[in-house]
């Protein structure tokens, strides 16, 4: 099953950045209607380009320039030099997205090759549920196109992810005004800080730092046999390796496939939904899809469940009495100087507005 599939579409999703490195994150849609997330460095792209030129000398135009179908690996343009590190990273993300799409349009000999398919196949690093300490996941934000030479890429708009507040919580917004969130109130997440305090906005367009443990996608139901039944959307997991079903009530999934867990139990098999089908998968091969949950949204090709993933809304229900009585833990709030040191210039200026 996995050997025959090939990538058909790719979209730039986010820039994962630490003080030392940048990783470019892409959402890949496959010919079997599955989709996955990959993280690749600039060096990974240079190695890919070199391998493709060596493997396909005709398509690379090494024999005759007129036969060239392989795109050139984008280089930093002069208009990128004066941008901030984050600005250059976001611009590179879009340039690399155009490069990958050109590769997929270069003909089946290239787009279905083992070299390109292997590059798009999720690696162990892509399936890790946690990012390295100190990582920032930077989404392209809505902005007016900056003046620059013709042909300079405009950063795509990605909508903020909307999460629900578990319980009532009060704090102050970035201007020092009261910020109150009620249980089940929807908040848009603008920035996720590794300290556990995230930058959110409410319907009144108030912006505030909010404790992440008070936010969730959907409240779980309680299923039979002590399992957690989690609505039709369910929490998102990914398959750390491929699995071929051996019974009618099981699912077949490729490596890196994003599935929704409907019911989790301690029997070793979880009820999942994948590509519109419901069936069982071994729990040992599933793990939290941390990066996929963060980046999933209407700007990408499709959800793990196709149309249902796009149109279905998370069902909410009361949590267990014990969970309702105990408030989530509130992480220690970092000093404002620490928060600002990890923000881009635009966010830092916005935080300084209204500060005493």
HULINCOR-V624298 format. One record per helix or strand of 2 or more residues. SS is the DSSP state (a for helix, b for strand). FROM is the first residue (numbers start at 1). LEN is the number of residues. If there is no record, write none. Layout:
# HULINCOR-V624298
{{SS FROM LEN} {SS FROM LEN}}
This chain:
# HULINCOR-V624298
{{b 7 11} {b 22 9} {b 35 6} {a 42 14} {a 65 3} {a 78 3} {a 85 20} {a 108 4} {a 114 7} {b 136 3} {b 161 5} {b 169 5} {b 178 4} {b 186 7} {b 197 5} {b 207 5} {a 212 3} {b 215 2} {b 221 2} {a 224 3} {b 228 2} {b 235 5} {b 258 7} {b 269 6} {b 277 6} {a 283 3} {b 286 3} {a 290 6} {a 307 5} {a 321 5} {a 336 6} {a 345 8}}
